[in-house]
Amino acid sequence: MGTDHVFRLNRTHVEAFSGVSEDLFQHLTEGRVQQYRSEVYARRDTWPRDNWDAKWGGPVSVHPDGSV
């Protein structure tokens, strides 16, 4: 789940995406904030640490709260 952003930065076309896994997002939409926090904490060591994804050829940023 997430939001796409398309804009220009110094005349360069930039596309950005921010998101959170669907199952975590479902906890939030159903008001289960504590469940969301617990699962984010439990998963944080499994998230990728690279700042570049070779599969799609672009930058990646994974935040401590699970958002990408």
C-alpha positions in Angstrom: 0.0 0.0 0.0 1.4 3.4 -0.7 1.5 6.7 -2.6 3.2 7.5 -5.9 4.8 10.9 -6.4 6.0 12.3 -9.7 7.7 15.7 -9.9 10.7 17.5 -11.4 13.8 18.3 -9.4 16.2 20.7 -11.1 14.5 19.9 -14.5 14.9 16.1 -13.8 11.9 13.9 -13.9 11.6 12.1 -10.5 9.3 9.3 -9.5 9.0 8.3 -5.8 7.0 5.8 -4.0 6.3 5.5 -0.3 4.5 2.6 1.2 4.0 0.0 3.9 3.2 -3.7 3.6 -0.5 -4.4 3.1 -0.9 -6.5 6.2 0.7 -3.8 8.4 -1.5 -1.2 6.7 -4.6 -3.3 7.5 -3.8 -3.1 11.2 -3.8 0.7 11.0 -7.0 0.9 9.0 -8.7 -1.3 11.6 -7.4 0.7 14.5 -5.0 -2.0 15.8 -2.1 0.5 16.4 -0.4 -1.6 19.1 -0.5 -4.7 16.8 1.1 -2.6 14.0 3.8 -1.4 16.4 4.5 -4.9 17.6 4.8 -6.4 14.2 7.0 -3.5 12.8 9.3 -3.9 15.8 9.5 -7.7 15.2 10.2 -7.3 11.5 12.7 -4.4 11.5 15.8 -6.7 11.4 14.5 -8.5 8.3 14.1 -5.4 6.1 16.7 -4.7 3.3 19.4 -2.4 4.3 20.6 -1.5 0.7 19.9 1.9 -0.6 19.7 0.6 -4.2 17.5 -2.1 -5.6 19.1 -4.0 -8.5 15.9 -5.7 -9.6 14.2 -2.5 -10.6 17.3 -0.3 -10.8 16.4 2.4 -8.3 17.0 3.8 -4.9 15.3 2.4 -1.8 14.8 3.7 1.7 13.3 1.6 4.5 12.4 3.5 7.6 12.3 2.2 11.2 8.5 2.3 11.2 8.3 -0.1 8.2 7.5 2.5 5.6 9.4 2.2 2.3 
